[in-house]
Amino acid sequence: MGLADTEIAERLLAHLRQTLAAPDLAYVESPASIQGGFETRIFGLRLRGGPDNLSGPLILRLLPPFVRPQRVHFEAAVHEALAKSQYPVPKVFLAVSDHTALGGPFLIMERLAGRPLAHDVEAILRRAGAAKLAGLFLDAPRLLRRIVETWADMQARLHDVLVEHLERALQSRGIDAASLHFDARLLALRDEISRLRLDGLLPALAWAERNRPAPSQSVICHRDFHPLNILADDERVTGVIDWGNAIIAPPEMDLGSTLATVSCMPLGLHGAADMAARIPFRVALRGYLSAYGRRRPYDAAMVRYFDVYHCLSQIVGVAYVVASGVGQPGAFGSDDGIARLLTRIAKRSGVRATFSP
């Protein structure tokens, strides 16, 4: 169990006063929890009495204690590299790897204006019963037209950023850029499957190793690139967030990861209601791939490969959380989530894998 919100606020202020040598530092707005990821705690806040660059709206991104302290410096390097290429991301002001202050590493960054591109879709899915489904179908065409082109455009723009910018930013922080390349991640996945004794996943792993795509162009991939991570203000994109899973890989890695995530995401519905609710998502994914393809060519076979790989890595991530007993198992940490991932692996690869936590 992590610190209470009030204790985080007190300890953060004490840490910043000391670190910034700003004894008069105070909150204009105390840290308030914002809905975020499954493992990361997100807070919005405002300060006064400190450096000018910390006087605007801020985000505290607090990572769980089990992540490597280096993770915050990695995320800061990604933000720096993208900003140098004029790609819209929040500015990172502080990256603190020491767990002492808040119980985990954390970042202080700019809070961007706007809300997620898919905010309206998410709001519809939170409604209850028939109203949820009716609202989704009535609003879907309008929402999808607005979302898809922006989604694909921001994805293509990311893949145009020079990898060298990220490699230099990582090296300046003492991080080995080779660890971010896909080959290293595939090896790490094998090690984790072996360590956790996930024998039921070995057929899928063997397929991934056997069908590993030939070396090709590598780009910066987000790996969780969906409209909830794209912020917009009055139809103008203000930035892309949540870069903790970024990797250097072929662009098809992002496309396959997106297909897998959106297709398999549990919606909390059942039977015919679930099948009907997924129709707009399938339409959106087809539109996304089509719009991306008009901007950059892609290899459909490689997209399928990374679709399968992403499903496999998501299952291993759930297994890690279950085995360690720390953190939250994420969006796919349920029987329904795992079943959808396994079904997609079989459908896309022809290989049957099993998972018993």
Secondary structure, DSSP 8 states (H G I E B T S, - for coil): ----HHHHHHHHHHHHHHHTT-TT-EEEEEEEEE---SS-EEEEEEEESS-GGGSS-EEEEE--TTS-THHHHHHHHHHHHHHHTT-----EEEEE--STTTSS-EEEEE--SSEETTHHHHHHHTS-HHHHHHHHHHHHHHHHHHHHHHHHHHHHHHHTS-HHHHHHHHHHTT--GGGGBHHHHHHHHHHHHHHTT-GGGHHHHHHHHHT-------EEE-SS-SGGGEEEETTEEEEE---TT-EEE-THHHHHHHHHHHHH---S--HHHHHHHTHHHHHHHHHHHHHHHHHS---HHHHHHHHHHHHHHHHHHHHHHHHHT-S---TT-SHHHHHHHHHHHHHHHS-------
